[in-house]
Amino acid sequence: MPGPALDLATARRWAMTARLSLAAAREQVDALNVFPVADGDTGTNMFLTLDGALEHVRVQVELGEDGGGLRDGLHLIARGMLLAARGNSGVILAQLARGLADAVGPDVGAVGPEEVAAAFEQAARSAWDALATPVEGTILTVARAAAQGARGAVEAGERDVAEVVAAALDAAQDALARTPDQLAELRDAGVVDAGGAGLVLVVEALHTVLLDRPAGADGEVPGWWSTGAGQPASGGAVEAGGTVEVMFLLTGSDPERAARLRSHLTHVGDSVVVAGGPHDYQVHVHLDDPSAALEAGGLAGVVSEVRHTSLTGDGAAHGPGDGPRCDGRPDGGPAGLPTGLQVVSCVLGEGVAALMASAGAVLVPSGPRRRASAGQLLAAIRACESEGVLVLPNDEDMVMVARAAAAEARREGLAVEVVPTRSLPEGLAALAVLDPHGRLEGAARTMREAAGGVHGGALTRADRGADTPVGPCRPGQWLGIVDHAIVAVEDALAPAAEAVLDTLWHPGVELVTVLLGEGGDAPVRAEVERQLTGRAAGAEVELSVLDGGQPTYAVLIGVE
């Protein structure tokens, strides 16, 4: 007898169960990072992506914006994943969700085995298409194997959705086990791909739900997902096309994110108030689309106590009682047209943040173990008062996130380019050549060339034992890293620094920038300066040793 179909309730339980699975396994997945450095956060990123997606859906459902059908419900989950996506793995997870949603036809209440197999295939294609240079032995390989497993089951005559998903899960697990054979760095580290492991957990969660196992301790879908389709959980209905007053409590924010929220709301609404702080704020705005205000709020913190009221009259005039304008214009008059270019830059560390801020960049806190979401970058892009925005991810694991945020901003009509900087030294080099009055495409090209001319190195301590391409390491040993590859494992700093500089240094070096981070104390500074001074003797090399304050990496080196 055929098993259950995949309907909206099942899809929602799947999302909840996947979040619970990733919450329980996030540290184990993080530990699969091929670098024995405390910046591996694939499991954490995937968990936060799902966690943020569920928070986004909660707010929209309480407002009655869930659409009610399977396709709309899946698209809402995918939208939440996109906004909450952290790291490459989070973006790919969001792409998988989007592919699944796109494979479901409109006005379909539930799908069977054929549609589920097609959904796995569409999800895998979406994930592969998201990368300019996809690599085998990663989450992409696992996604494709899951699709092939599901399709094979259907072609073999399977008519039970749970069995089709079981076949997808078996194929995904087999593909994950083979990832060390496809990537040398995985083989050298003795681990499977972290993103692929996270995806196996997500597919396993769907299988668990289809077998009617509980999603949590009580096995129940949360109350905010139990309301009738398309009906608000509280408050009255919103009049279509009417001006709406929206108020909510924003918690877990900070003054910087609150200021960005205020700036964004002034672009989409009127009578904006964001009052309170430093962590909790009361928000008030008049606008036509309440979901726009709640989505913006969700990017700044946690939204709760939502109230929305249809305003009578034509909604065009707002009296003094409606609240002050908080748009940075003291007279409340019309703003000038945006001019020039602005940079949104990801950064952690007081010193490097001060450098980038002094160059005019809008800063988004992001770095190892604290990577920003696509939604946080999108909020910063929206808040820019400029003709065009250039985004500097400054982190290899933030490039896809930046591109996802930029793509969303372009769909909103904003002019955005991503300069794919993979490190803070690359970001500083790109920012140094910015022409704020130039054309967006030309500025992006010049900044990409500047970043591409930087060879990056790093010194940090191993946080766990592991096998590396240059031999085993123990916790606490110094690691020398060049262009994201370990080149030295040493008990002392000096030989590790020497190995890094031997790899980076060449006769044409003109500029060397060093950022001292956490752990970059006086002895570290003295040793790095000693080696640099010795190498630069008799050559026209400009040396800059700066207190960056970045986490994880005691020393970052950029050679141009």
VOGU-3710 file (C-alpha; in Angstrom, 3 decimals, decimal comma):
1> mpgpaldlat> 0,000/0,000/0,000  1,443/3,403/-0,950  2,935/5,413/1,880  2,325/9,078/2,687  2,733/11,857/0,163  4,869/14,917/0,791  2,514/17,740/1,783  3,024/21,118/3,472  2,707/19,751/7,013  5,336/17,121/6,229
11> arrwamtarl> 7,633/19,724/4,661  7,369/21,895/7,750  8,074/18,968/10,072  11,055/18,162/7,849  12,487/21,650/8,352  11,989/21,376/12,117  13,567/17,922/12,277  16,539/18,952/10,126  17,156/21,882/12,450  17,099/19,572/15,474
21> slaaareqvd> 19,492/17,130/13,772  21,960/19,872/12,859  21,707/21,375/16,339  22,731/18,047/17,832  25,522/17,376/15,307  26,842/20,872/14,582  30,067/20,425/16,581  30,817/17,068/14,977  30,254/18,523/11,507  32,392/21,557/12,376
31> alnvfpvadg> 35,185/19,181/13,409  35,290/17,786/9,839  36,977/21,014/8,729  40,134/20,000/6,858  42,135/22,728/8,622  42,869/22,013/12,314  42,065/25,672/13,001  39,217/27,131/15,044  37,414/28,605/12,044  35,659/25,498/10,712
41> dtgtnmfltl> 31,953/26,203/11,105  30,132/24,284/8,367  27,806/22,550/10,813  27,147/25,774/12,680  26,475/27,618/9,422  23,986/24,997/8,236  22,255/24,980/11,622  22,014/28,787/11,710  20,699/28,791/8,133  17,819/26,488/9,080
51> dgalehvrvq> 17,279/28,163/12,439  17,027/31,582/10,806  14,745/30,208/8,109  12,313/28,890/10,711  12,318/32,259/12,498  11,571/33,988/9,177  8,713/31,585/8,476  7,341/32,018/11,998  7,013/35,764/11,557  5,448/35,463/8,097
61> velgedgggl> 2,970/32,789/9,200  1,887/34,853/12,190  1,194/37,681/9,744  -0,732/35,327/7,455  1,807/35,516/4,612  2,481/31,784/4,269  0,390/31,323/1,123  -1,149/28,089/2,397  -0,089/25,758/-0,434  2,850/23,367/-0,706
71> rdglhliarg> 4,670/25,397/-3,359  4,232/28,674/-1,448  5,200/27,029/1,810  8,387/25,591/0,327  9,259/28,915/-1,284  8,780/30,619/2,084  11,197/28,160/3,705  13,660/28,640/0,833  13,393/32,423/1,155  14,104/32,165/4,865
81> mllaargnsg> 17,122/29,954/4,170  18,473/32,459/1,646  18,231/35,353/4,089  19,716/33,293/6,923  22,376/31,574/4,777  25,847/31,562/6,310  28,920/30,240/4,569  29,042/28,389/1,272  27,228/25,413/2,806  24,342/27,612/3,945
91> vilaqlargl> 23,930/29,139/0,486  23,967/25,700/-1,154  21,391/24,474/1,361  19,207/27,442/0,400  19,681/26,625/-3,290  18,615/23,045/-2,619  15,456/24,296/-0,890  14,733/26,655/-3,778  15,168/23,849/-6,298  12,765/21,680/-4,323
101> adavgpdvga> 10,182/24,483/-4,249  10,547/25,168/-7,978  9,891/21,513/-8,785  6,436/21,603/-7,163  3,588/22,716/-9,391  1,151/25,462/-8,391  -2,069/24,505/-6,604  -0,631/21,112/-5,656  -1,456/19,958/-2,136  0,865/16,954/-2,018
111> vgpeevaaaf> 3,406/15,240/-4,253  4,215/11,601/-4,800  7,324/9,569/-5,734  7,786/10,970/-9,250  7,536/14,567/-8,074  9,861/13,915/-5,118  12,511/12,464/-7,437  12,124/15,440/-9,768  12,444/17,765/-6,774  15,733/16,139/-5,710
121> eqaarsawda> 16,994/16,517/-9,291  15,966/20,177/-9,528  17,534/20,864/-6,136  20,840/19,319/-7,189  20,864/21,278/-10,474  20,191/24,526/-8,606  23,083/23,868/-6,239  25,523/22,970/-9,017  24,482/26,002/-11,070  25,148/28,294/-8,094
131> latpvegtil> 28,927/27,759/-8,348  31,078/29,082/-11,161  33,623/26,285/-10,617  31,889/23,360/-8,856  34,137/20,735/-7,284  33,589/17,001/-6,919  33,872/15,497/-3,447  31,749/18,189/-1,839  28,132/18,762/-0,824  27,364/19,076/-4,552
141> tvaraaaqga> 28,430/15,481/-5,186  26,262/14,298/-2,313  23,267/16,289/-3,614  23,622/14,779/-7,081  23,912/11,259/-5,657  20,724/11,767/-3,624  18,898/12,811/-6,802  20,221/9,795/-8,695  19,170/7,494/-5,870  15,645/8,891/-5,830
151> rgaveagerd> 15,328/8,679/-9,608  16,622/5,119/-9,651  14,001/4,047/-7,128  11,185/5,570/-9,179  12,443/3,975/-12,383  12,530/0,634/-10,562  8,797/1,014/-9,893  8,863/2,276/-6,304  5,592/4,019/-5,410  6,233/4,774/-1,735
161> vaevvaaald> 7,593/8,274/-1,082  9,397/7,128/2,064  11,173/4,391/0,101  12,177/6,856/-2,619  13,690/9,119/0,030  15,351/6,080/1,630  17,032/5,378/-1,714  18,145/9,013/-1,914  19,552/8,760/1,620  21,452/5,532/0,879
171> aaqdalartp> 22,996/7,078/-2,245  23,913/10,265/-0,365  25,599/8,298/2,416  27,587/6,256/-0,108  28,675/9,422/-1,931  29,717/11,034/1,339  31,877/8,036/2,227  33,667/8,395/-1,132  34,456/12,126/-0,829  37,982/11,495/0,574
181> dqlaelrdag> 38,776/9,615/-2,651  37,828/12,708/-4,668  39,575/15,474/-2,718  43,186/15,135/-1,619  42,723/17,531/1,298  39,957/15,346/2,709  42,113/12,247/2,283  45,100/13,949/3,954  42,953/15,074/6,893  41,207/11,713/7,181
191> vvdaggaglv> 37,688/13,176/7,068  34,623/13,278/4,816  33,247/16,524/3,402  31,569/18,600/6,114  28,905/20,111/3,867  28,049/16,697/2,469  27,712/15,350/6,009  25,288/18,148/6,852  23,241/17,409/3,742  23,003/13,718/4,662
201> lvvealhtvl> 21,509/14,810/7,985  18,941/16,952/6,149  17,887/14,076/3,846  17,817/11,732/6,834  15,462/14,190/8,566  12,986/13,928/5,669  13,105/10,151/5,856  12,501/10,318/9,615  9,424/12,509/9,155  7,981/10,315/6,407
211> ldrpagadge> 8,290/7,361/8,768  6,222/9,414/11,233  8,899/9,669/13,864  8,599/12,688/16,181  10,126/16,009/15,172  10,997/16,925/18,749  10,453/15,893/22,342  6,678/16,158/22,014  6,525/15,229/18,332  4,302/18,205/17,551
221> vpgwwstgag> 4,547/20,974/14,994  4,858/24,331/16,839  1,625/26,187/17,507  2,513/29,034/15,181  2,461/26,498/12,316  -0,921/25,113/13,310  -3,036/28,038/12,139  -5,290/27,755/9,149  -3,686/28,214/5,763  -3,272/31,856/4,925
231> qpasggavea> -4,860/33,073/8,176  -2,993/35,331/10,607  -2,345/33,809/14,019  -3,322/37,102/15,641  -4,667/40,477/14,605  -7,066/41,344/11,854  -6,822/40,876/8,139  -4,744/43,309/6,126  -6,668/45,249/3,525  -5,172/44,702/0,119
241> ggtvevmfll> -3,594/47,856/-1,254  -4,257/49,805/1,970  -1,689/51,659/4,065  -0,804/49,564/7,089  0,634/50,494/10,454  3,127/47,864/11,630  4,597/47,707/15,122  6,807/45,047/16,655  9,400/44,374/19,308  12,948/43,807/18,058
251> tgsdperaar> 15,242/41,935/20,461  18,811/40,680/20,280  19,915/43,557/18,067  22,512/46,303/18,514  22,701/50,047/17,675  24,412/49,450/14,314  21,820/46,968/13,053  19,008/49,096/14,458  20,329/52,094/12,519  20,398/50,048/9,317
261> lrshlthvgd> 16,845/48,901/9,942  15,749/52,498/10,422  17,473/53,533/7,193  15,905/50,667/5,250  12,395/51,307/6,573  12,556/54,943/5,469  12,980/53,650/1,903  9,918/51,400/1,996  7,625/53,268/4,374  6,878/56,400/6,380
271> svvvaggphd> 6,477/57,496/10,009  9,441/55,365/10,977  10,420/54,970/14,615  13,103/52,585/15,912  13,364/53,460/19,594  15,117/51,893/22,560  18,373/50,015/22,799  21,026/48,925/23,149  19,558/45,434/22,551  15,739/45,806/22,519
281> yqvhvhlddp> 13,807/48,210/20,287  10,209/49,175/19,599  9,631/49,562/15,855  6,855/51,499/14,137  6,301/52,118/10,411  3,505/52,889/7,929  3,744/51,049/4,604  1,724/49,027/2,111  3,461/45,651/2,522  3,768/44,526/6,173
291> saaleaggla> 5,948/41,569/5,242  8,642/43,966/3,975  8,912/45,531/7,431  8,995/42,177/9,203  11,592/40,751/6,845  13,797/43,806/7,404  13,309/43,410/11,152  14,274/39,760/10,976  17,610/40,768/9,472  18,300/43,044/12,439
301> gvvsevrhts> 17,264/40,765/15,310  14,367/38,674/16,588  10,877/39,980/15,794  8,006/39,410/18,232  4,785/41,023/19,493  3,756/41,947/15,953  0,768/44,247/15,521  -0,519/45,509/12,186  -3,548/47,707/11,595  -5,141/48,922/8,387
311> ltgdgaahgp> -5,274/52,714/8,345  -8,438/54,451/7,152  -8,397/57,250/4,619  -6,080/57,578/1,634  -2,991/56,885/3,765  -1,072/59,666/2,035  -0,939/62,204/4,850  0,590/61,470/8,236  0,108/63,973/11,001  2,484/64,816/13,824
321> gdgprcdgrp> 0,936/62,121/15,986  2,121/59,441/13,623  5,707/59,738/14,846  8,839/61,540/13,700  10,744/60,931/10,503  13,949/59,131/11,389  15,683/59,357/8,046  18,692/61,475/8,958  17,163/64,613/7,452  16,659/67,086/10,333
331> dggpaglptg> 14,090/69,130/8,468  12,139/66,135/7,173  12,535/67,480/3,640  13,265/65,479/0,532  16,541/63,582/0,450  19,117/64,298/-2,224  19,652/61,769/-4,968  22,214/59,101/-4,082  25,626/59,721/-5,580  28,892/57,836/-5,897
341> lqvvscvlge> 29,822/54,316/-4,916  29,845/52,734/-1,485  31,560/49,627/-0,133  30,047/47,025/2,200  32,859/45,110/3,862  32,872/41,996/6,073  35,301/42,327/8,953  36,120/41,269/12,507  38,797/42,960/14,601  38,885/46,507/15,936
351> gvaalmasag> 42,052/47,525/14,120  41,147/46,327/10,647  37,583/47,565/11,132  38,902/51,046/11,912  41,068/50,952/8,767  38,135/50,012/6,538  35,741/52,440/8,212  38,240/55,286/7,722  38,206/54,448/4,002  34,418/54,869/3,980
361> avlvpsgprr> 33,322/51,234/4,069  30,049/50,143/5,674  31,060/47,320/8,004  29,263/44,007/8,562  30,709/41,986/11,459  31,803/38,656/10,003  34,701/36,282/10,446  35,674/32,798/11,603  32,965/31,248/13,804  30,880/34,438/13,478
371> rasagqllaa> 30,098/34,634/9,795  27,362/36,982/8,657  24,233/35,804/6,864  23,192/36,754/3,347  20,326/38,695/4,915  22,686/40,778/7,053  24,690/41,690/3,961  21,463/42,451/2,100  20,372/44,774/4,906  23,682/46,648/4,704
381> iracesegvl> 23,383/46,941/0,914  19,832/48,267/1,172  20,916/50,896/3,706  23,583/52,387/1,430  22,780/55,827/0,006  24,710/55,487/-3,245  24,398/54,845/-6,957  26,138/51,507/-6,614  27,461/49,173/-3,945  30,593/47,012/-3,956
391> vlpndedmvm> 30,685/44,077/-1,524  33,946/42,760/-0,050  33,446/39,340/1,632  37,120/39,161/2,769  36,707/35,453/3,477  36,667/32,477/1,112  33,634/31,044/2,893  31,691/34,303/2,479  32,035/34,742/-1,285  28,914/32,725/-2,133
401> varaaaaear> 27,001/34,469/0,646  27,958/37,857/-0,769  26,909/36,793/-4,259  23,577/35,512/-2,970  22,925/38,829/-1,195  23,960/40,798/-4,278  21,684/38,753/-6,534  18,750/39,432/-4,222  19,593/43,155/-4,134  19,705/43,277/-7,930
411> reglavevvp> 16,240/41,736/-8,065  15,136/44,717/-5,977  16,621/47,103/-8,542  19,848/47,947/-6,711  23,197/48,168/-8,496  25,626/45,802/-6,756  28,906/44,096/-7,613  30,847/41,577/-5,532  34,628/41,782/-5,407  35,475/38,202/-4,345
421> trslpeglaa> 38,149/39,003/-1,767  39,197/35,870/0,127  41,079/37,504/3,011  41,365/40,766/4,918  44,648/41,741/3,141  42,883/41,271/-0,207  40,023/43,427/1,055  42,386/46,211/2,121  44,135/46,096/-1,258  40,796/46,320/-3,083
431> lavldphgrl> 39,563/49,164/-0,894  42,783/51,106/-1,476  42,042/51,495/-5,207  38,347/52,402/-4,898  37,264/55,348/-7,027  34,033/56,398/-5,254  33,035/58,584/-8,210  33,714/56,039/-10,950  31,397/53,639/-12,722  30,373/50,541/-10,792
441> egaartmrea> 31,625/47,956/-13,299  34,953/49,730/-13,806  35,514/50,137/-10,075  34,730/46,462/-9,481  37,175/45,402/-12,192  39,973/47,567/-10,770  39,339/46,293/-7,250  39,303/42,664/-8,420  42,665/43,187/-10,114  44,127/44,711/-6,957
451> aggvhggalt> 42,834/41,852/-4,802  44,062/39,297/-7,330  47,592/40,706/-7,024  47,759/39,793/-3,325  49,272/36,521/-2,153  48,081/35,738/1,330  49,724/33,966/4,236  48,731/33,301/7,838  50,139/32,079/11,118  47,926/30,460/13,723
461> radrgadtpv> 47,948/27,698/16,295  46,367/24,294/15,702  43,319/23,752/17,887  43,355/19,968/17,479  45,511/17,158/16,217  45,272/16,271/12,528  47,179/15,009/9,507  48,247/17,787/7,137  49,987/17,785/3,730  53,278/18,532/5,523
471> gpcrpgqwlg> 52,873/16,046/8,356  50,814/15,596/11,540  50,157/18,438/13,942  49,370/18,572/17,633  47,133/21,092/19,420  49,040/24,287/20,116  51,615/23,938/17,339  52,170/26,809/14,938  50,684/26,379/11,457  51,979/28,301/8,463
481> ivdhaivave> 49,349/28,794/5,750  49,790/30,216/2,243  46,883/30,731/-0,148  44,680/28,469/2,014  47,160/25,566/2,103  49,209/24,464/5,141  52,926/24,759/4,358  54,446/24,368/7,836  53,796/22,714/11,194  56,243/23,873/13,865
491> dalapaaeav> 56,609/23,994/17,642  57,936/27,573/17,457  56,758/30,649/15,604  60,051/31,514/13,882  60,369/28,496/11,555  56,659/28,630/10,704  56,953/32,318/9,783  60,094/31,593/7,781  58,310/28,879/5,783  55,422/31,218/5,003
501> ldtlwhpgve> 57,699/34,052/3,891  59,873/31,674/1,856  56,740/30,696/-0,066  55,372/34,222/-0,456  58,518/36,203/-1,107  59,787/36,853/-4,631  62,033/39,489/-6,259  59,131/41,626/-7,445  57,612/42,255/-3,993  56,675/45,916/-3,557
511> lvtvllgegg> 54,300/46,003/-0,600  53,873/43,748/2,440  50,965/44,273/4,841  50,842/42,416/8,138  47,759/42,312/10,367  48,398/41,205/13,926  45,350/39,522/15,406  44,358/37,877/18,645  47,468/36,114/19,895  49,694/38,514/17,984
521> dapvraever> 51,468/39,770/21,119  54,787/41,610/21,428  57,022/38,551/20,832  55,012/37,651/17,715  55,286/41,209/16,410  59,016/41,305/17,100  59,670/38,019/15,277  57,592/38,932/12,233  59,178/42,381/11,986  62,659/40,862/12,345
531> qltgraagae> 62,134/38,452/9,478  60,471/41,032/7,238  63,157/43,645/7,852  65,869/41,146/7,015  64,228/40,139/3,749  63,478/43,718/2,701  67,031/44,973/3,352  68,439/46,603/0,243  65,134/46,375/-1,654  62,421/48,960/-2,245
541> velsvldggq> 59,725/47,216/-0,260  57,086/49,060/1,746  56,355/47,273/5,026  53,226/47,879/7,123  52,678/46,025/10,420  49,257/46,890/11,839  47,204/45,840/14,845  44,237/44,206/13,102  42,716/42,453/16,099  41,159/39,728/13,910
551> ptyavligve> 40,211/36,446/15,634  41,762/33,014/15,049  44,749/34,144/12,973  47,577/35,667/15,026  49,187/36,957/11,845  47,786/37,659/8,387  50,249/38,603/5,648  49,478/40,137/2,269  52,245/40,394/-0,327  51,799/42,516/-3,446
//
